[in-house]
Amino acid sequence: MSRPAVGVIGGGAWGLALAAAAARSGGPTLLLSRRRSDGAPALPPGVSAARDLAELGTDAKLILLAVPSEVAREVARSLGPHVDGRHFVVHGVRGLVPRLDRGLGGVSAGDLETVSDIVRDETPARRVGALGGPALASDLLAGRPTVMVCASRYPEVTRALGDVLRSPSLRIDATGDLLGLEWASALVGCLAIGVGYARGLGMGPGLLAAVITRAMEEGARLAAAAGGDERTLLGLAGYGDLLASIAQTERPEVVLGESLAKGKELSQALADAGQRVEAVELAGRVVAWARARGVQAPVLEALASSILRGPASRAPAQDLMRVLMSGATGERT
C-alpha cells in the first residue's frame, strides 16, 4: 500500500530536491511552485504539479515548505485556510526572521523568530517541524547518499518524515529539539560562508578546523541563549553540517565565501553561488540579536561587518583571521 500524498511548496532548488527525495519512497508527491513555466526545470520523476494550495491541503497530510524566509509568512498565511489540526507542516528554511509585533503593526526591534513560529502564527496547524543537516539540494535531487536531521516536538511528525524521506541513499536522524535545529540550520548557513572565505584564502586544514571549532562554540552559545539545546549544535545538525561544508565545494554559502575571498563584490559572489543565500541578510540580524542579549558573537560580527560588506570594507586577510580566531571563546550571559 502506497503512503499518503506529500505536498511540497516551493519550486527552487531545495523544493525540487525535497520533492525528489519524497517521491523515491513510492507514494504520490505534489509540488506547488510559482516558478512553473516553460523555462522552469522539469519536475523530478514521480512528482506531479499541484494546481493550488487547496489541492495540497485536501490531498496531503504532510506539507513541506521550501521557500525563502522573506516570503515564509506570506506563504503560511495563504496556506492557513487550507490546513487544520490533522496536517503536519514542516519547513527546510535556513532562516530566522524579525518577529512581527502585532500590537504595533510592525516588527520587534532586534527580536527573531523561526519559520515554525510563523507557521503556528499564520495557520491552524500545530504539529510542525523542520529539516536540517548537511544534505545538499544537488545530492538529494540526484539521489546520492547523504543524511538529514528532522525535528519536531511531536514524535508522529518525525516518524512521518522518516517514512516519507528515508531511503537506501538518505538517512534521517530525528530530534525533539525543534528550536535548536532551526537555530543550528540558520547559524551554519552563516558560518559556512566563513568556511568558504577561509578556503578562498588558502587556509590549511588545521586553521580551517580552528575556525570551525570557534564558530560552533559561538553557535552553541547563541542557540542556548535562544532557548535551544546547545547539544543540538554540537551534533549532526550543527557541527556535522559545518564540517561537511569543508568538502562541499558546490554549496552556495561556500561558493559565496570563496568568491568574496577572491575580492569579488557581493553581487557577483551571489551570482557565482547560483541561488539565494539566506545568510547574507541573516548574519547582521543575529549579530544585533546577540548584542541585545549580551551574548558574544565575534565570528558572526566579523562575517557581517567585514566579509559580507565587500572588498572596500574588508580588513586585510591576516587581520580578519585574527578577529575570527582571537580572544576567549566567551561565556554565556
Contacts in CASP RR format, 6 or more apart in sequence:
PFRMAT RR
TARGET T0000
AUTHOR 0000-0000-0000
METHOD contacts of the structure
MODEL  1
MSRPAVGVIGGGAWGLALAAAAARSGGPTLLLSRRRSDGAPALPPGVSAA
RDLAELGTDAKLILLAVPSEVAREVARSLGPHVDGRHFVVHGVRGLVPRL
DRGLGGVSAGDLETVSDIVRDETPARRVGALGGPALASDLLAGRPTVMVC
ASRYPEVTRALGDVLRSPSLRIDATGDLLGLEWASALVGCLAIGVGYARG
LGMGPGLLAAVITRAMEEGARLAAAAGGDERTLLGLAGYGDLLASIAQTE
RPEVVLGESLAKGKELSQALADAGQRVEAVELAGRVVAWARARGVQAPVL
EALASSILRGPASRAPAQDLMRVLMSGATGERT
2 26 0 8 1.000
2 27 0 8 1.000
2 28 0 8 1.000
3 25 0 8 1.000
3 26 0 8 1.000
3 27 0 8 1.000
3 163 0 8 1.000
3 164 0 8 1.000
4 27 0 8 1.000
4 28 0 8 1.000
4 60 0 8 1.000
4 61 0 8 1.000
4 62 0 8 1.000
5 27 0 8 1.000
5 28 0 8 1.000
5 29 0 8 1.000
5 30 0 8 1.000
5 59 0 8 1.000
5 60 0 8 1.000
5 61 0 8 1.000
6 22 0 8 1.000
6 27 0 8 1.000
6 28 0 8 1.000
6 29 0 8 1.000
6 30 0 8 1.000
6 60 0 8 1.000
6 62 0 8 1.000
6 63 0 8 1.000
6 64 0 8 1.000
6 164 0 8 1.000
7 19 0 8 1.000
7 22 0 8 1.000
7 29 0 8 1.000
7 30 0 8 1.000
7 31 0 8 1.000
7 32 0 8 1.000
7 50 0 8 1.000
7 56 0 8 1.000
7 59 0 8 1.000
7 60 0 8 1.000
7 62 0 8 1.000
7 63 0 8 1.000
7 64 0 8 1.000
8 15 0 8 1.000
8 18 0 8 1.000
8 19 0 8 1.000
8 22 0 8 1.000
8 29 0 8 1.000
8 30 0 8 1.000
8 31 0 8 1.000
8 32 0 8 1.000
8 47 0 8 1.000
8 63 0 8 1.000
8 64 0 8 1.000
8 66 0 8 1.000
9 31 0 8 1.000
9 32 0 8 1.000
9 33 0 8 1.000
9 53 0 8 1.000
9 56 0 8 1.000
9 63 0 8 1.000
9 64 0 8 1.000
9 65 0 8 1.000
9 66 0 8 1.000
9 67 0 8 1.000
9 75 0 8 1.000
9 79 0 8 1.000
10 31 0 8 1.000
10 32 0 8 1.000
10 33 0 8 1.000
10 34 0 8 1.000
10 35 0 8 1.000
10 65 0 8 1.000
10 66 0 8 1.000
10 67 0 8 1.000
11 31 0 8 1.000
11 33 0 8 1.000
11 34 0 8 1.000
11 35 0 8 1.000
11 36 0 8 1.000
11 40 0 8 1.000
11 66 0 8 1.000
12 33 0 8 1.000
12 35 0 8 1.000
12 66 0 8 1.000
12 275 0 8 1.000
13 137 0 8 1.000
13 138 0 8 1.000
13 141 0 8 1.000
13 275 0 8 1.000
14 66 0 8 1.000
14 92 0 8 1.000
14 137 0 8 1.000
15 31 0 8 1.000
15 33 0 8 1.000
15 64 0 8 1.000
15 66 0 8 1.000
15 137 0 8 1.000
16 31 0 8 1.000
16 41 0 8 1.000
16 43 0 8 1.000
16 44 0 8 1.000
16 47 0 8 1.000
16 137 0 8 1.000
16 141 0 8 1.000
17 66 0 8 1.000
17 137 0 8 1.000
17 138 0 8 1.000
17 139 0 8 1.000
17 140 0 8 1.000
17 141 0 8 1.000
18 64 0 8 1.000
18 66 0 8 1.000
18 92 0 8 1.000
18 131 0 8 1.000
18 140 0 8 1.000
18 165 0 8 1.000
19 29 0 8 1.000
19 31 0 8 1.000
19 43 0 8 1.000
19 44 0 8 1.000
19 47 0 8 1.000
19 64 0 8 1.000
20 44 0 8 1.000
20 45 0 8 1.000
20 47 0 8 1.000
20 140 0 8 1.000
20 141 0 8 1.000
20 143 0 8 1.000
21 140 0 8 1.000
21 143 0 8 1.000
21 165 0 8 1.000
21 167 0 8 1.000
21 170 0 8 1.000
22 29 0 8 1.000
22 47 0 8 1.000
22 64 0 8 1.000
22 164 0 8 1.000
22 165 0 8 1.000
23 29 0 8 1.000
23 44 0 8 1.000
23 45 0 8 1.000
23 46 0 8 1.000
23 47 0 8 1.000
24 143 0 8 1.000
24 167 0 8 1.000
24 169 0 8 1.000
24 170 0 8 1.000
25 163 0 8 1.000
25 164 0 8 1.000
25 165 0 8 1.000
25 166 0 8 1.000
25 167 0 8 1.000
26 46 0 8 1.000
28 48 0 8 1.000
28 59 0 8 1.000
29 46 0 8 1.000
29 47 0 8 1.000
29 48 0 8 1.000
30 47 0 8 1.000
30 48 0 8 1.000
30 49 0 8 1.000
30 50 0 8 1.000
30 55 0 8 1.000
30 56 0 8 1.000
30 59 0 8 1.000
30 60 0 8 1.000
31 43 0 8 1.000
31 47 0 8 1.000
31 48 0 8 1.000
31 49 0 8 1.000
31 50 0 8 1.000
32 49 0 8 1.000
32 50 0 8 1.000
32 51 0 8 1.000
32 52 0 8 1.000
32 53 0 8 1.000
32 55 0 8 1.000
32 56 0 8 1.000
33 40 0 8 1.000
33 49 0 8 1.000
36 49 0 8 1.000
43 49 0 8 1.000
44 141 0 8 1.000
50 56 0 8 1.000
50 59 0 8 1.000
53 78 0 8 1.000
53 79 0 8 1.000
53 82 0 8 1.000
54 82 0 8 1.000
56 63 0 8 1.000
56 79 0 8 1.000
56 82 0 8 1.000
57 63 0 8 1.000
57 79 0 8 1.000
57 82 0 8 1.000
57 83 0 8 1.000
57 87 0 8 1.000
58 82 0 8 1.000
60 87 0 8 1.000
61 86 0 8 1.000
61 87 0 8 1.000
61 88 0 8 1.000
61 160 0 8 1.000
62 87 0 8 1.000
62 88 0 8 1.000
62 90 0 8 1.000
62 160 0 8 1.000
62 161 0 8 1.000
62 164 0 8 1.000
63 79 0 8 1.000
63 83 0 8 1.000
63 87 0 8 1.000
63 88 0 8 1.000
63 89 0 8 1.000
63 90 0 8 1.000
64 90 0 8 1.000
64 91 0 8 1.000
64 92 0 8 1.000
64 131 0 8 1.000
65 72 0 8 1.000
65 75 0 8 1.000
65 76 0 8 1.000
65 89 0 8 1.000
65 90 0 8 1.000
65 91 0 8 1.000
65 92 0 8 1.000
65 93 0 8 1.000
65 115 0 8 1.000
65 119 0 8 1.000
66 91 0 8 1.000
66 92 0 8 1.000
66 93 0 8 1.000
67 75 0 8 1.000
67 93 0 8 1.000
68 93 0 8 1.000
68 276 0 8 1.000
68 278 0 8 1.000
69 93 0 8 1.000
69 94 0 8 1.000
69 95 0 8 1.000
69 96 0 8 1.000
69 97 0 8 1.000
69 115 0 8 1.000
69 278 0 8 1.000
69 282 0 8 1.000
70 97 0 8 1.000
70 281 0 8 1.000
72 91 0 8 1.000
72 93 0 8 1.000
72 97 0 8 1.000
72 115 0 8 1.000
72 118 0 8 1.000
73 97 0 8 1.000
73 100 0 8 1.000
73 118 0 8 1.000
73 121 0 8 1.000
73 122 0 8 1.000
76 89 0 8 1.000
76 118 0 8 1.000
76 119 0 8 1.000
76 121 0 8 1.000
76 122 0 8 1.000
76 123 0 8 1.000
77 122 0 8 1.000
77 123 0 8 1.000
79 89 0 8 1.000
79 122 0 8 1.000
79 123 0 8 1.000
80 122 0 8 1.000
80 123 0 8 1.000
80 124 0 8 1.000
80 125 0 8 1.000
83 89 0 8 1.000
83 123 0 8 1.000
83 124 0 8 1.000
83 125 0 8 1.000
84 124 0 8 1.000
84 125 0 8 1.000
85 124 0 8 1.000
85 125 0 8 1.000
85 126 0 8 1.000
85 127 0 8 1.000
87 125 0 8 1.000
87 127 0 8 1.000
88 125 0 8 1.000
88 127 0 8 1.000
88 128 0 8 1.000
88 129 0 8 1.000
88 152 0 8 1.000
88 154 0 8 1.000
88 156 0 8 1.000
88 157 0 8 1.000
88 160 0 8 1.000
89 119 0 8 1.000
89 123 0 8 1.000
89 125 0 8 1.000
89 127 0 8 1.000
89 128 0 8 1.000
89 129 0 8 1.000
90 128 0 8 1.000
90 129 0 8 1.000
90 130 0 8 1.000
90 131 0 8 1.000
90 150 0 8 1.000
90 152 0 8 1.000
90 157 0 8 1.000
90 161 0 8 1.000
91 115 0 8 1.000
91 116 0 8 1.000
91 119 0 8 1.000
91 128 0 8 1.000
91 129 0 8 1.000
91 130 0 8 1.000
91 131 0 8 1.000
92 115 0 8 1.000
92 130 0 8 1.000
92 131 0 8 1.000
92 132 0 8 1.000
92 185 0 8 1.000
93 115 0 8 1.000
93 130 0 8 1.000
93 185 0 8 1.000
93 278 0 8 1.000
94 132 0 8 1.000
94 185 0 8 1.000
94 186 0 8 1.000
94 188 0 8 1.000
94 189 0 8 1.000
94 278 0 8 1.000
94 279 0 8 1.000
94 282 0 8 1.000
95 114 0 8 1.000
95 115 0 8 1.000
95 182 0 8 1.000
95 185 0 8 1.000
95 186 0 8 1.000
95 278 0 8 1.000
95 282 0 8 1.000
96 112 0 8 1.000
96 113 0 8 1.000
96 114 0 8 1.000
96 182 0 8 1.000
96 183 0 8 1.000
96 186 0 8 1.000
96 282 0 8 1.000
96 285 0 8 1.000
96 286 0 8 1.000
97 112 0 8 1.000
97 113 0 8 1.000
97 115 0 8 1.000
97 118 0 8 1.000
98 107 0 8 1.000
98 108 0 8 1.000
98 110 0 8 1.000
98 111 0 8 1.000
98 112 0 8 1.000
98 113 0 8 1.000
98 285 0 8 1.000
99 107 0 8 1.000
99 108 0 8 1.000
99 110 0 8 1.000
99 111 0 8 1.000
99 112 0 8 1.000
99 113 0 8 1.000
99 117 0 8 1.000
100 106 0 8 1.000
100 107 0 8 1.000
100 108 0 8 1.000
100 113 0 8 1.000
100 121 0 8 1.000
101 107 0 8 1.000
101 108 0 8 1.000
110 285 0 8 1.000
110 288 0 8 1.000
110 289 0 8 1.000
110 292 0 8 1.000
111 289 0 8 1.000
112 226 0 8 1.000
112 285 0 8 1.000
112 286 0 8 1.000
112 289 0 8 1.000
114 130 0 8 1.000
114 178 0 8 1.000
114 179 0 8 1.000
114 182 0 8 1.000
114 183 0 8 1.000
115 130 0 8 1.000
115 182 0 8 1.000
116 128 0 8 1.000
116 129 0 8 1.000
116 130 0 8 1.000
116 178 0 8 1.000
116 182 0 8 1.000
119 125 0 8 1.000
119 128 0 8 1.000
120 126 0 8 1.000
120 128 0 8 1.000
127 152 0 8 1.000
127 154 0 8 1.000
127 156 0 8 1.000
127 157 0 8 1.000
128 152 0 8 1.000
128 157 0 8 1.000
128 178 0 8 1.000
129 150 0 8 1.000
129 151 0 8 1.000
129 152 0 8 1.000
129 154 0 8 1.000
129 157 0 8 1.000
129 178 0 8 1.000
130 150 0 8 1.000
130 151 0 8 1.000
130 152 0 8 1.000
130 178 0 8 1.000
130 181 0 8 1.000
130 182 0 8 1.000
130 185 0 8 1.000
131 148 0 8 1.000
131 149 0 8 1.000
131 150 0 8 1.000
131 151 0 8 1.000
131 161 0 8 1.000
132 148 0 8 1.000
132 149 0 8 1.000
132 150 0 8 1.000
132 151 0 8 1.000
132 181 0 8 1.000
132 184 0 8 1.000
132 185 0 8 1.000
132 237 0 8 1.000
132 241 0 8 1.000
133 147 0 8 1.000
133 148 0 8 1.000
133 149 0 8 1.000
133 184 0 8 1.000
133 185 0 8 1.000
133 188 0 8 1.000
133 236 0 8 1.000
133 237 0 8 1.000
133 238 0 8 1.000
133 240 0 8 1.000
133 241 0 8 1.000
134 146 0 8 1.000
134 147 0 8 1.000
134 148 0 8 1.000
134 236 0 8 1.000
134 240 0 8 1.000
134 241 0 8 1.000
134 243 0 8 1.000
134 244 0 8 1.000
134 245 0 8 1.000
134 248 0 8 1.000
135 146 0 8 1.000
135 147 0 8 1.000
135 148 0 8 1.000
135 170 0 8 1.000
136 146 0 8 1.000
136 248 0 8 1.000
136 250 0 8 1.000
136 251 0 8 1.000
138 144 0 8 1.000
138 250 0 8 1.000
139 145 0 8 1.000
139 146 0 8 1.000
140 146 0 8 1.000
140 170 0 8 1.000
143 169 0 8 1.000
143 170 0 8 1.000
144 169 0 8 1.000
145 169 0 8 1.000
145 170 0 8 1.000
146 169 0 8 1.000
146 170 0 8 1.000
146 171 0 8 1.000
147 170 0 8 1.000
147 171 0 8 1.000
147 172 0 8 1.000
147 173 0 8 1.000
147 236 0 8 1.000
148 165 0 8 1.000
148 170 0 8 1.000
148 171 0 8 1.000
148 172 0 8 1.000
148 173 0 8 1.000
149 172 0 8 1.000
149 173 0 8 1.000
149 174 0 8 1.000
149 175 0 8 1.000
149 181 0 8 1.000
149 236 0 8 1.000
149 237 0 8 1.000
150 157 0 8 1.000
150 158 0 8 1.000
150 161 0 8 1.000
150 162 0 8 1.000
150 165 0 8 1.000
150 172 0 8 1.000
150 173 0 8 1.000
150 174 0 8 1.000
150 175 0 8 1.000
151 158 0 8 1.000
151 174 0 8 1.000
151 175 0 8 1.000
151 176 0 8 1.000
151 177 0 8 1.000
151 178 0 8 1.000
151 180 0 8 1.000
151 181 0 8 1.000
151 182 0 8 1.000
151 237 0 8 1.000
152 158 0 8 1.000
152 161 0 8 1.000
152 176 0 8 1.000
152 178 0 8 1.000
153 176 0 8 1.000
153 178 0 8 1.000
158 174 0 8 1.000
158 175 0 8 1.000
158 176 0 8 1.000
159 174 0 8 1.000
161 172 0 8 1.000
161 174 0 8 1.000
162 172 0 8 1.000
162 174 0 8 1.000
165 172 0 8 1.000
166 172 0 8 1.000
173 236 0 8 1.000
175 181 0 8 1.000
175 232 0 8 1.000
175 237 0 8 1.000
177 228 0 8 1.000
177 229 0 8 1.000
177 231 0 8 1.000
177 232 0 8 1.000
179 223 0 8 1.000
179 226 0 8 1.000
179 227 0 8 1.000
179 228 0 8 1.000
180 223 0 8 1.000
180 226 0 8 1.000
180 227 0 8 1.000
180 228 0 8 1.000
180 229 0 8 1.000
180 232 0 8 1.000
180 233 0 8 1.000
180 237 0 8 1.000
181 232 0 8 1.000
181 237 0 8 1.000
183 219 0 8 1.000
183 222 0 8 1.000
183 223 0 8 1.000
183 226 0 8 1.000
183 228 0 8 1.000
183 233 0 8 1.000
184 219 0 8 1.000
184 223 0 8 1.000
184 232 0 8 1.000
184 233 0 8 1.000
184 237 0 8 1.000
184 238 0 8 1.000
184 241 0 8 1.000
185 237 0 8 1.000
185 241 0 8 1.000
186 278 0 8 1.000
186 279 0 8 1.000
186 282 0 8 1.000
186 286 0 8 1.000
187 219 0 8 1.000
187 222 0 8 1.000
187 223 0 8 1.000
187 233 0 8 1.000
187 238 0 8 1.000
187 286 0 8 1.000
187 300 0 8 1.000
188 237 0 8 1.000
188 238 0 8 1.000
188 241 0 8 1.000
188 242 0 8 1.000
188 245 0 8 1.000
189 253 0 8 1.000
189 277 0 8 1.000
189 278 0 8 1.000
189 279 0 8 1.000
189 282 0 8 1.000
190 253 0 8 1.000
190 279 0 8 1.000
190 282 0 8 1.000
190 283 0 8 1.000
190 286 0 8 1.000
190 300 0 8 1.000
190 303 0 8 1.000
191 212 0 8 1.000
191 215 0 8 1.000
191 216 0 8 1.000
191 219 0 8 1.000
191 242 0 8 1.000
191 299 0 8 1.000
191 300 0 8 1.000
191 303 0 8 1.000
192 241 0 8 1.000
192 242 0 8 1.000
192 245 0 8 1.000
192 251 0 8 1.000
192 253 0 8 1.000
192 254 0 8 1.000
192 279 0 8 1.000
193 253 0 8 1.000
193 254 0 8 1.000
193 256 0 8 1.000
193 257 0 8 1.000
193 260 0 8 1.000
193 277 0 8 1.000
193 279 0 8 1.000
193 283 0 8 1.000
193 303 0 8 1.000
193 307 0 8 1.000
193 308 0 8 1.000
194 211 0 8 1.000
194 215 0 8 1.000
194 257 0 8 1.000
194 299 0 8 1.000
194 303 0 8 1.000
194 307 0 8 1.000
194 324 0 8 1.000
195 208 0 8 1.000
195 211 0 8 1.000
195 212 0 8 1.000
195 215 0 8 1.000
195 242 0 8 1.000
195 245 0 8 1.000
195 246 0 8 1.000
195 253 0 8 1.000
195 254 0 8 1.000
195 257 0 8 1.000
196 245 0 8 1.000
196 253 0 8 1.000
196 254 0 8 1.000
196 255 0 8 1.000
196 256 0 8 1.000
196 257 0 8 1.000
196 258 0 8 1.000
196 261 0 8 1.000
197 257 0 8 1.000
197 258 0 8 1.000
197 260 0 8 1.000
197 261 0 8 1.000
197 307 0 8 1.000
198 207 0 8 1.000
198 208 0 8 1.000
198 211 0 8 1.000
198 261 0 8 1.000
198 321 0 8 1.000
198 324 0 8 1.000
199 208 0 8 1.000
199 246 0 8 1.000
199 254 0 8 1.000
199 257 0 8 1.000
199 258 0 8 1.000
199 261 0 8 1.000
200 257 0 8 1.000
200 258 0 8 1.000
200 261 0 8 1.000
200 262 0 8 1.000
201 261 0 8 1.000
201 317 0 8 1.000
201 321 0 8 1.000
203 211 0 8 1.000
203 321 0 8 1.000
207 321 0 8 1.000
207 325 0 8 1.000
208 246 0 8 1.000
210 325 0 8 1.000
211 299 0 8 1.000
211 321 0 8 1.000
211 324 0 8 1.000
211 325 0 8 1.000
212 239 0 8 1.000
212 242 0 8 1.000
212 243 0 8 1.000
212 246 0 8 1.000
214 299 0 8 1.000
214 324 0 8 1.000
214 325 0 8 1.000
214 329 0 8 1.000
215 242 0 8 1.000
215 299 0 8 1.000
216 233 0 8 1.000
216 234 0 8 1.000
216 238 0 8 1.000
216 239 0 8 1.000
216 242 0 8 1.000
217 329 0 8 1.000
218 296 0 8 1.000
218 297 0 8 1.000
218 298 0 8 1.000
218 299 0 8 1.000
218 300 0 8 1.000
218 329 0 8 1.000
219 233 0 8 1.000
219 297 0 8 1.000
220 230 0 8 1.000
220 233 0 8 1.000
220 234 0 8 1.000
221 230 0 8 1.000
221 295 0 8 1.000
221 296 0 8 1.000
221 297 0 8 1.000
221 330 0 8 1.000
221 332 0 8 1.000
222 286 0 8 1.000
222 290 0 8 1.000
222 295 0 8 1.000
222 297 0 8 1.000
222 300 0 8 1.000
223 229 0 8 1.000
223 230 0 8 1.000
223 232 0 8 1.000
223 233 0 8 1.000
224 230 0 8 1.000
224 332 0 8 1.000
225 290 0 8 1.000
225 293 0 8 1.000
225 295 0 8 1.000
225 332 0 8 1.000
232 238 0 8 1.000
233 239 0 8 1.000
245 251 0 8 1.000
245 253 0 8 1.000
245 254 0 8 1.000
248 254 0 8 1.000
249 255 0 8 1.000
252 273 0 8 1.000
252 274 0 8 1.000
252 275 0 8 1.000
252 277 0 8 1.000
253 273 0 8 1.000
253 277 0 8 1.000
253 279 0 8 1.000
255 269 0 8 1.000
255 272 0 8 1.000
255 273 0 8 1.000
255 274 0 8 1.000
256 269 0 8 1.000
256 270 0 8 1.000
256 272 0 8 1.000
256 273 0 8 1.000
256 277 0 8 1.000
256 280 0 8 1.000
257 269 0 8 1.000
257 307 0 8 1.000
259 268 0 8 1.000
259 269 0 8 1.000
259 272 0 8 1.000
259 273 0 8 1.000
260 266 0 8 1.000
260 269 0 8 1.000
260 307 0 8 1.000
260 308 0 8 1.000
260 310 0 8 1.000
260 314 0 8 1.000
261 317 0 8 1.000
263 310 0 8 1.000
263 311 0 8 1.000
263 314 0 8 1.000
264 272 0 8 1.000
264 311 0 8 1.000
265 310 0 8 1.000
265 311 0 8 1.000
266 280 0 8 1.000
266 308 0 8 1.000
266 309 0 8 1.000
266 310 0 8 1.000
270 277 0 8 1.000
270 280 0 8 1.000
280 308 0 8 1.000
283 300 0 8 1.000
283 303 0 8 1.000
283 304 0 8 1.000
283 308 0 8 1.000
284 300 0 8 1.000
284 304 0 8 1.000
286 297 0 8 1.000
286 300 0 8 1.000
287 297 0 8 1.000
287 300 0 8 1.000
287 301 0 8 1.000
287 304 0 8 1.000
287 305 0 8 1.000
290 296 0 8 1.000
290 297 0 8 1.000
290 300 0 8 1.000
291 297 0 8 1.000
293 333 0 8 1.000
294 333 0 8 1.000
295 332 0 8 1.000
295 333 0 8 1.000
296 330 0 8 1.000
296 331 0 8 1.000
296 333 0 8 1.000
298 323 0 8 1.000
298 324 0 8 1.000
298 326 0 8 1.000
298 327 0 8 1.000
299 324 0 8 1.000
301 323 0 8 1.000
302 320 0 8 1.000
302 323 0 8 1.000
302 324 0 8 1.000
305 313 0 8 1.000
306 313 0 8 1.000
306 314 0 8 1.000
306 315 0 8 1.000
306 320 0 8 1.000
306 323 0 8 1.000
307 314 0 8 1.000
307 320 0 8 1.000
314 320 0 8 1.000
315 323 0 8 1.000
END
